[in-house]
Amino acid sequence: MYPNIENKSTKTVAQGPLGEAENPDWARNLVADTANRMAGSVFEARNTSKCETCSVKHCCPIADEGRQVTDE
C-alpha cells in the first residue's frame, strides 16, 4: 500500500507470491549477493540519487556527514 499525503488516498499494488515469479529465487539471491558484498574486505561507496535519503550517511566516506570516518 502506498499512501498519498497530498490527496489523502492510498493505492494498493498487487504482487504475486515469489514461488509464482519467473525467477522465484530473485529475492533470496539479491539478499545473499548484498550480504556477500557488505562482508567483503572492500565496500565501494557510490554516489547515486538515493544518497539524499540514505540512513548511513554518517559513516559514508563520500558524504560530508561521514567524511570524518576517512579523514586522518
VEXVO-519168 format. One record per residue: residue number from 1; x, y, z of N, C-alpha, C in turn. Coordinates in Angstrom, 2 decimals. Atoms other than C-alpha are relative to their C-alpha. Layout:
{pos = NUM	nc1 = X	nc2 = Y	nc3 = Z	cac1 = X	cac2 = Y	cac3 = Z	cc1 = X	cc2 = Y	cc3 = Z} $
...
***
This chain:
{pos = 1	nc1 = 0.84	nc2 = -1.15	nc3 = 0.00	cac1 = 0.00	cac2 = 0.00	cac3 = 0.00	cc1 = 0.90	cc2 = 1.23	cc3 = 0.00} $
{pos = 2	nc1 = -0.76	nc2 = -1.24	nc3 = 0.12	cac1 = 1.33	cac2 = 3.41	cac3 = -0.95	cc1 = -0.89	cc2 = 1.18	cc3 = 0.37} $
{pos = 3	nc1 = 0.82	nc2 = -1.16	nc3 = -0.37	cac1 = -0.11	cac2 = 6.42	cac3 = 0.92	cc1 = 0.36	cc2 = 1.22	cc3 = -0.83} $
{pos = 4	nc1 = -0.19	nc2 = -1.25	nc3 = 0.72	cac1 = -0.55	cac2 = 9.69	cac3 = -0.96	cc1 = -0.43	cc2 = 1.12	cc3 = 0.94} $
{pos = 5	nc1 = 0.29	nc2 = -1.02	nc3 = -1.00	cac1 = -0.31	cac2 = 12.51	cac3 = 1.57	cc1 = -0.76	cc2 = 1.17	cc3 = -0.59} $
{pos = 6	nc1 = 0.65	nc2 = -1.15	nc3 = 0.62	cac1 = -1.37	cac2 = 15.24	cac3 = -0.86	cc1 = -1.48	cc2 = -0.23	cc3 = -0.24} $
{pos = 7	nc1 = 1.40	nc2 = 0.29	nc3 = 0.32	cac1 = -4.61	cac2 = 13.55	cac3 = -1.92	cc1 = -0.71	cc2 = -0.76	cc3 = 1.11} $
{pos = 8	nc1 = 0.54	nc2 = 0.77	nc3 = -1.11	cac1 = -5.13	cac2 = 11.69	cac3 = 1.36	cc1 = -0.71	cc2 = -1.26	cc3 = -0.49} $
{pos = 9	nc1 = 0.54	nc2 = 1.24	nc3 = 0.54	cac1 = -5.69	cac2 = 8.49	cac3 = -0.54	cc1 = 1.09	cc2 = -1.07	cc3 = 0.06} $
{pos = 10	nc1 = -0.96	nc2 = 1.09	nc3 = 0.04	cac1 = -3.99	cac2 = 5.13	cac3 = -0.86	cc1 = -0.12	cc2 = -0.74	cc3 = -1.32} $
{pos = 11	nc1 = -0.02	nc2 = 0.81	nc3 = 1.21	cac1 = -3.02	cac2 = 2.90	cac3 = -3.74	cc1 = 0.56	cc2 = -1.36	cc3 = 0.40} $
{pos = 12	nc1 = -0.45	nc2 = 1.35	nc3 = -0.28	cac1 = -2.70	cac2 = -0.85	cac3 = -3.42	cc1 = 0.56	cc2 = -0.61	cc3 = -1.27} $
{pos = 13	nc1 = -0.64	nc2 = 0.65	nc3 = 1.14	cac1 = -0.30	cac2 = -2.68	cac3 = -5.72	cc1 = 0.11	cc2 = -1.49	cc3 = 0.33} $
{pos = 14	nc1 = -0.02	nc2 = 1.44	nc3 = -0.24	cac1 = -0.75	cac2 = -6.43	cac3 = -6.00	cc1 = 1.31	cc2 = -0.61	cc3 = -0.46} $
{pos = 15	nc1 = -1.21	nc2 = 0.73	nc3 = 0.34	cac1 = 2.27	cac2 = -8.71	cac3 = -6.02	cc1 = -0.26	cc2 = -1.46	cc3 = 0.30} $
{pos = 16	nc1 = 0.23	nc2 = 1.42	nc3 = -0.18	cac1 = 2.02	cac2 = -12.42	cac3 = -6.51	cc1 = 1.07	cc2 = -0.63	cc3 = 0.89} $
{pos = 17	nc1 = -0.99	nc2 = 0.69	nc3 = -0.82	cac1 = 3.86	cac2 = -14.97	cac3 = -4.36	cc1 = 1.30	cc2 = -0.21	cc3 = -0.76} $
{pos = 18	nc1 = -1.29	nc2 = 0.20	nc3 = 0.64	cac1 = 7.58	cac2 = -15.34	cac3 = -5.06	cc1 = 0.07	cc2 = -1.34	cc3 = -0.73} $
{pos = 19	nc1 = -0.02	nc2 = 1.32	nc3 = 0.61	cac1 = 7.02	cac2 = -19.00	cac3 = -5.88	cc1 = -0.61	cc2 = -0.03	cc3 = -1.39} $
{pos = 20	nc1 = 0.63	nc2 = -0.07	nc3 = 1.32	cac1 = 4.97	cac2 = -17.95	cac3 = -8.91	cc1 = 0.75	cc2 = 0.94	cc3 = -0.94} $
{pos = 21	nc1 = -0.76	nc2 = -0.93	nc3 = 0.83	cac1 = 7.54	cac2 = -15.45	cac3 = -10.21	cc1 = 0.80	cc2 = -0.76	cc3 = -1.05} $
{pos = 22	nc1 = -0.82	nc2 = 0.61	nc3 = 1.04	cac1 = 9.58	cac2 = -16.11	cac3 = -13.35	cc1 = 1.27	cc2 = -0.60	cc3 = 0.60} $
{pos = 23	nc1 = -1.17	nc2 = 0.49	nc3 = -0.72	cac1 = 12.63	cac2 = -16.48	cac3 = -11.09	cc1 = -0.35	cc2 = 0.08	cc3 = 1.49} $
{pos = 24	nc1 = 0.46	nc2 = -0.05	nc3 = -1.39	cac1 = 11.29	cac2 = -17.42	cac3 = -7.63	cc1 = 1.11	cc2 = 0.26	cc3 = 1.02} $
{pos = 25	nc1 = -1.11	nc2 = -0.22	nc3 = -0.93	cac1 = 14.75	cac2 = -17.10	cac3 = -6.06	cc1 = 0.61	cc2 = 1.39	cc3 = -0.09} $
{pos = 26	nc1 = -0.63	nc2 = -1.31	nc3 = 0.22	cac1 = 15.36	cac2 = -13.48	cac3 = -7.12	cc1 = 0.25	cc2 = 0.74	cc3 = 1.30} $
{pos = 27	nc1 = -0.18	nc2 = -0.74	nc3 = -1.26	cac1 = 14.85	cac2 = -12.03	cac3 = -3.63	cc1 = 1.10	cc2 = -0.63	cc3 = 0.85} $
{pos = 28	nc1 = -1.03	nc2 = 0.71	nc3 = -0.77	cac1 = 16.98	cac2 = -14.69	cac3 = -1.92	cc1 = 1.38	cc2 = 0.27	cc3 = -0.59} $
{pos = 29	nc1 = -1.28	nc2 = -0.27	nc3 = 0.66	cac1 = 19.74	cac2 = -14.18	cac3 = -4.49	cc1 = 0.47	cc2 = 1.43	cc3 = 0.23} $
{pos = 30	nc1 = -0.35	nc2 = -1.41	nc3 = -0.23	cac1 = 19.63	cac2 = -10.40	cac3 = -4.07	cc1 = 0.52	cc2 = 0.22	cc3 = 1.41} $
{pos = 31	nc1 = -0.43	nc2 = -0.13	nc3 = -1.40	cac1 = 19.90	cac2 = -10.63	cac3 = -0.27	cc1 = 1.36	cc2 = -0.65	cc3 = 0.20} $
{pos = 32	nc1 = -1.28	nc2 = 0.70	nc3 = -0.16	cac1 = 22.74	cac2 = -13.16	cac3 = -0.47	cc1 = 1.13	cc2 = 0.78	cc3 = -0.67} $
{pos = 33	nc1 = -1.01	nc2 = -0.78	nc3 = 0.71	cac1 = 24.64	cac2 = -11.07	cac3 = -3.03	cc1 = 0.36	cc2 = 1.27	cc3 = 0.79} $
{pos = 34	nc1 = -0.23	nc2 = -1.21	nc3 = -0.79	cac1 = 24.22	cac2 = -7.92	cac3 = -0.94	cc1 = 0.79	cc2 = -0.32	cc3 = 1.27} $
{pos = 35	nc1 = -0.73	nc2 = 0.40	nc3 = -1.21	cac1 = 25.39	cac2 = -9.71	cac3 = 2.22	cc1 = 1.45	cc2 = -0.32	cc3 = -0.31} $
{pos = 36	nc1 = -1.38	nc2 = 0.32	nc3 = 0.38	cac1 = 28.46	cac2 = -11.05	cac3 = 0.43	cc1 = 0.81	cc2 = 1.25	cc3 = -0.31} $
{pos = 37	nc1 = -0.71	nc2 = -1.25	nc3 = 0.33	cac1 = 29.36	cac2 = -7.61	cac3 = -0.90	cc1 = 0.31	cc2 = 0.82	cc3 = 1.25} $
{pos = 38	nc1 = -0.20	nc2 = -0.79	nc3 = -1.21	cac1 = 28.95	cac2 = -5.97	cac3 = 2.50	cc1 = 0.99	cc2 = -0.66	cc3 = 0.95} $
{pos = 39	nc1 = -0.91	nc2 = 0.71	nc3 = -0.89	cac1 = 31.01	cac2 = -8.65	cac3 = 4.25	cc1 = 1.42	cc2 = -0.05	cc3 = -0.54} $
{pos = 40	nc1 = -1.31	nc2 = 0.06	nc3 = 0.61	cac1 = 33.95	cac2 = -8.31	cac3 = 1.87	cc1 = 0.99	cc2 = 0.97	cc3 = 0.61} $
{pos = 41	nc1 = -1.05	nc2 = -0.88	nc3 = -0.53	cac1 = 37.22	cac2 = -6.55	cac3 = 2.60	cc1 = -0.08	cc2 = 1.41	cc3 = -0.59} $
{pos = 42	nc1 = 0.17	nc2 = -1.31	nc3 = 0.64	cac1 = 36.24	cac2 = -3.68	cac3 = 0.28	cc1 = -1.49	cc2 = 0.23	cc3 = -0.22} $
{pos = 43	nc1 = 1.40	nc2 = -0.37	nc3 = 0.19	cac1 = 32.90	cac2 = -1.90	cac3 = 0.22	cc1 = -0.01	cc2 = 1.30	cc3 = -0.78} $
{pos = 44	nc1 = -0.05	nc2 = -1.16	nc3 = 0.88	cac1 = 32.51	cac2 = 0.51	cac3 = -2.69	cc1 = -1.15	cc2 = 0.96	cc3 = 0.29} $
{pos = 45	nc1 = 1.01	nc2 = -1.03	nc3 = -0.19	cac1 = 30.69	cac2 = 3.75	cac3 = -1.91	cc1 = -0.30	cc2 = 0.62	cc3 = -1.36} $
{pos = 46	nc1 = 0.42	nc2 = -0.55	nc3 = 1.29	cac1 = 28.69	cac2 = 5.02	cac3 = -4.88	cc1 = -0.91	cc2 = 1.19	cc3 = 0.23} $
{pos = 47	nc1 = 0.86	nc2 = -1.17	nc3 = -0.06	cac1 = 27.13	cac2 = 8.43	cac3 = -5.34	cc1 = -1.17	cc2 = -0.20	cc3 = -0.95} $
{pos = 48	nc1 = 1.20	nc2 = 0.23	nc3 = 0.81	cac1 = 23.57	cac2 = 7.83	cac3 = -6.55	cc1 = -1.11	cc2 = 0.95	cc3 = 0.43} $
{pos = 49	nc1 = 1.15	nc2 = -0.84	nc3 = -0.34	cac1 = 20.19	cac2 = 9.53	cac3 = -6.44	cc1 = -0.55	cc2 = -0.36	cc3 = 1.38} $
{pos = 50	nc1 = 0.50	nc2 = 0.42	nc3 = -1.31	cac1 = 19.48	cac2 = 7.59	cac3 = -3.22	cc1 = 0.83	cc2 = 0.56	cc3 = 1.16} $
{pos = 51	nc1 = -0.86	nc2 = -0.55	nc3 = -1.06	cac1 = 22.30	cac2 = 9.33	cac3 = -1.31	cc1 = -0.73	cc2 = 1.03	cc3 = 0.85} $
{pos = 52	nc1 = 0.73	nc2 = -1.05	nc3 = -0.71	cac1 = 19.95	cac2 = 12.16	cac3 = -0.35	cc1 = -0.80	cc2 = -0.55	cc3 = 1.19} $
{pos = 53	nc1 = 0.84	nc2 = 0.58	nc3 = -1.06	cac1 = 17.79	cac2 = 9.84	cac3 = 1.77	cc1 = 0.68	cc2 = -1.17	cc3 = 0.71} $
{pos = 54	nc1 = -0.72	nc2 = 1.12	nc3 = -0.59	cac1 = 20.48	cac2 = 7.37	cac3 = 2.86	cc1 = 0.03	cc2 = 0.10	cc3 = 1.53} $
{pos = 55	nc1 = 0.02	nc2 = 0.01	nc3 = -1.47	cac1 = 20.28	cac2 = 6.33	cac3 = 6.51	cc1 = 1.38	cc2 = -0.22	cc3 = 0.62} $
{pos = 56	nc1 = -1.33	nc2 = 0.23	nc3 = -0.54	cac1 = 24.03	cac2 = 5.65	cac3 = 6.86	cc1 = 1.02	cc2 = 1.03	cc3 = -0.51} $
{pos = 57	nc1 = -0.90	nc2 = -1.06	nc3 = 0.46	cac1 = 25.47	cac2 = 8.95	cac3 = 5.56	cc1 = 1.06	cc2 = 0.33	cc3 = 1.03} $
{pos = 58	nc1 = -0.92	nc2 = -0.36	nc3 = -1.07	cac1 = 27.13	cac2 = 9.45	cac3 = 8.93	cc1 = 1.28	cc2 = -0.83	cc3 = 0.00} $
{pos = 59	nc1 = -1.22	nc2 = 0.81	nc3 = 0.06	cac1 = 29.64	cac2 = 6.70	cac3 = 8.14	cc1 = 0.43	cc2 = -0.28	cc3 = -1.44} $
{pos = 60	nc1 = -0.34	nc2 = 0.18	nc3 = 1.42	cac1 = 29.96	cac2 = 7.06	cac3 = 4.35	cc1 = 1.14	cc2 = 0.94	cc3 = -0.38} $
{pos = 61	nc1 = -1.16	nc2 = -0.82	nc3 = 0.34	cac1 = 33.31	cac2 = 8.30	cac3 = 3.03	cc1 = -0.25	cc2 = 1.03	cc3 = -1.09} $
{pos = 62	nc1 = 0.26	nc2 = -1.00	nc3 = 1.04	cac1 = 31.73	cac2 = 10.20	cac3 = 0.12	cc1 = -1.04	cc2 = 1.03	cc3 = 0.42} $
{pos = 63	nc1 = 0.97	nc2 = -0.97	nc3 = -0.51	cac1 = 29.12	cac2 = 12.04	cac3 = 2.22	cc1 = 0.70	cc2 = 0.96	cc3 = 0.96} $
{pos = 64	nc1 = -0.60	nc2 = -0.99	nc3 = -0.90	cac1 = 30.02	cac2 = 15.24	cac3 = 4.03	cc1 = -0.15	cc2 = -0.42	cc3 = 1.46} $
{pos = 65	nc1 = 0.26	nc2 = 0.43	nc3 = -1.37	cac1 = 28.46	cac2 = 13.79	cac3 = 7.20	cc1 = 0.95	cc2 = -1.12	cc3 = 0.44} $
{pos = 66	nc1 = -0.83	nc2 = 1.14	nc3 = -0.35	cac1 = 30.72	cac2 = 10.73	cac3 = 7.05	cc1 = 1.46	cc2 = 0.16	cc3 = -0.32} $
{pos = 67	nc1 = -1.37	nc2 = -0.20	nc3 = 0.43	cac1 = 33.92	cac2 = 12.21	cac3 = 5.72	cc1 = 0.99	cc2 = -0.17	cc3 = 1.16} $
{pos = 68	nc1 = -0.91	nc2 = 0.12	nc3 = -1.13	cac1 = 35.44	cac2 = 12.26	cac3 = 9.23	cc1 = 0.43	cc2 = -1.44	cc3 = 0.24} $
{pos = 69	nc1 = -0.33	nc2 = 1.42	nc3 = -0.16	cac1 = 35.45	cac2 = 8.45	cac3 = 9.10	cc1 = 1.32	cc2 = -0.30	cc3 = -0.72} $
{pos = 70	nc1 = -1.19	nc2 = 0.30	nc3 = 0.77	cac1 = 38.21	cac2 = 8.54	cac3 = 6.50	cc1 = 1.07	cc2 = 1.09	cc3 = 0.11} $
{pos = 71	nc1 = -1.01	nc2 = -1.06	nc3 = -0.17	cac1 = 39.95	cac2 = 11.82	cac3 = 7.40	cc1 = 1.07	cc2 = -0.45	cc3 = 0.97} $
{pos = 72	nc1 = -1.09	nc2 = 0.34	nc3 = -0.93	cac1 = 43.32	cac2 = 11.46	cac3 = 9.03	cc1 = 0.28	cc2 = 1.14	cc3 = 0.93} $
***
